[in-house]
């Protein structure tokens, strides 16, 4: 009969990367820095529902794709109005919701 020896590995195995909300959303302070706007301006827009974002407990976050999209258009030289761009990201009140 064969003897089997058990060997314990000391290697650490990293968990598979998940898509946490930190990748979908970004901190308001980071967005303000990237956009060259004040945190207060962005917080105000988030509170009023004028900017795409979410509230997690007491923390408000802004949608990363919104910030990156605005920056990409601006980098291509497109003349943008920030409020109009934000409005285009928000659902229209007269839009029907698919159920």
N, C-alpha and C positions, 0 to 999 in steps of 0.2 A: 504494500500500500504506500502511496505517495504522501508526503507531508507537504502541506501548503502553508507558506509563511505569509502572514499579514504584514503589509508595510503601510505605515501612515505617511502621507505626503505632508510636507510643510509648505507646499505651494499655496498661495492664495488665489482663488478663482474669482474673477470679477463677474458681477451679474451682467446679463445682457443689457445693453443700453435701452432705456425706455424713452418715450417722448413725453417728458414732464411738461407741466404747464409753463415752466420757466422758458421753454423753447417756443411755445405758442404765444406767450405773453412776455412783456418786458417791464421792468421797473420804470416808473414815471421819471425818476431821476436820470436814468440812462437814456430814455427817449428824449427828454429835454436837452440833454447834452448833445445827442446826435442831431437833433433838429435845430438847435440854436434857439430854443424857446425856454421860457421859464417853467419851472415845475408847477407854480401856482396856476399858470394859464392852462396847462394840461389837466391838472386836477379839477379845475373849474369846468372844463369841457367834459370830463368824464362824469362828474357829479350831475351835470345838466343833461347827460345822455347825448351830447353833441359829438363825442369821439367814440370810436369803437374800442371797447375794453370790457373789463369785468372787475368785480369786487370779490376778493377772497378774504373772508373775515373782515378785518379792519383795513386791509391793504387793497389798493386799487392798482390794476395793471392795465397796460395799453397793448393792443394787438400788434405783435411784432411785424406781421405782414403789412399792416397799414403804414407803419413807420418806414419800413424798407421800400415799400412801393412809392411813397412820397419822395424819398431820397433818390430812388432810381430815376423817376421822372425829372426831378430837379437836376440831376447829374447829366441828363440828356439835353438840358437847356429848355425844357418845357416850362412856360410861364404858368405858375399855379397860384391859386388862392387857397390857403390852408383850410378855411372853413368850408369852401365848396368841395374840395377834395374829401374832407371828412364826411360831408353830407352824402357824397356818392357811396360811401361805405356803409351807411346806416340803412336799415330796412325802411321802405316807404310805408306810410300809414295806409295808403290805399292799395297796397299789394296784397294779393290773396295768399294765404298760407296753405301749402299743400299738406293734406292730412292722409 
